[in-house]
Structure formats: structure tokens, C-alpha cells
Amino acid sequence: MDRTAKTIGYLIAVHVLGMLAMSACRLVLLLANIPEAGIDWTLAGHAMFIGLKFDNLIGCYIAALPCVVLPVLALTCPVRVSEIAAKISNWWFGILYTLVICIEVANARYFHFFENHFTIGITEWFGFAGDTAGMVTGDATNWIFLAIAIVLIALYIPALKAITRNYLLRLK
């Protein structure tokens, strides 16, 4: 298999991993906000599907730059350049998906209080950073969500490293 096909396989594997991580966040959102009347599974399934499409869009935005750069480098540059680019991409995906996981888990808690998802209006809270931080850290339930985010990140990062390591080994 040529390097370009291996590169595309790597990008697909990373994208699937990102979708799994964001789906886990969606599941946290669902479980943290079960209505008193119970779950309408038909509606929940439809909502999860819509969420998957939204998460796919986010994943595509994250992967856009690596999807352009890595295959071009695989076609035109020595293996060493592709290896360096893959290591940079590993950091790119790790940082951005960590941020996404944190936002999605925080959104689950936010939705519990406001029955709405994050919007740009949340930036208004930046002016009250001290008060907001006090509200976030003052409620013990928020610590559970922080722990969930840490666990998801602790699962995501080693899996991403394994995918990247496997890709780097196959490049040689």
C-alpha cells in the first residue's frame, strides 16, 4: 500500500476515534439530563443521530488542515517529512479534541440548568471570571463532570497516540 493510502487510513482512524469521543460526550449529555417523565427512546435516538451529524461537522473542521497537508506530503516528500507532519498532526488532534471534549462535557452540565446548549452568549460570562469560577468549583456535582472529562481525555489521548504510532510504523 502506498503512503497516500496509509495516510488516508490514518486520517479516517483518527476521525472515527474523534466521533467515538464526541459520542461518549453526547451520551453524558443524555444521561445527565434525563427528563422526569423518562426517555422517549425514539426521540433520543433521533437526537443522537442529529448530534452525530453535528459532531461529524466539528471533526471535519478539525481534520481539514491535516487532510490537505498530510496526503500532499505523502505524495511529494520523503518519509521523514511525513513522519514529522504526523507527529505535529498528533498534537493538533490531541489539543483540539481535548478542547472539544471539555466543551461538550461542560455543555451537558450547562444544559441541565438552562435547558439550552452553549451559545456565543456564554462569552458574556468572561467579564465575571471570578464569580463564574466560584460557581463552577463551588458545586460538587461539577467535579463529577470534570472527572468525566478527564477520563474521556485519558482514554482519547493514548488511543490517538497508538493510532499515530501504528501509522508511523507502517510508513517505513
Secondary structure, DSSP 4 states (H G I P E B T S, - for coil): --HHHHHHHHHHHHHHHHHHHHHHHHHHHHHHT--TT---HHHHHHHHHHHHHHHHHHHHHHHHHHHHHHHHHHHHS-HHHHHHHHHHHHHHHHHHHHHHHHHHHHHHHHHHHHSS---GGGGGGGGGHHHHHHHHHHSHHHHHHHHHHHHHHHHHHHHHHHHHHHHHHHH-
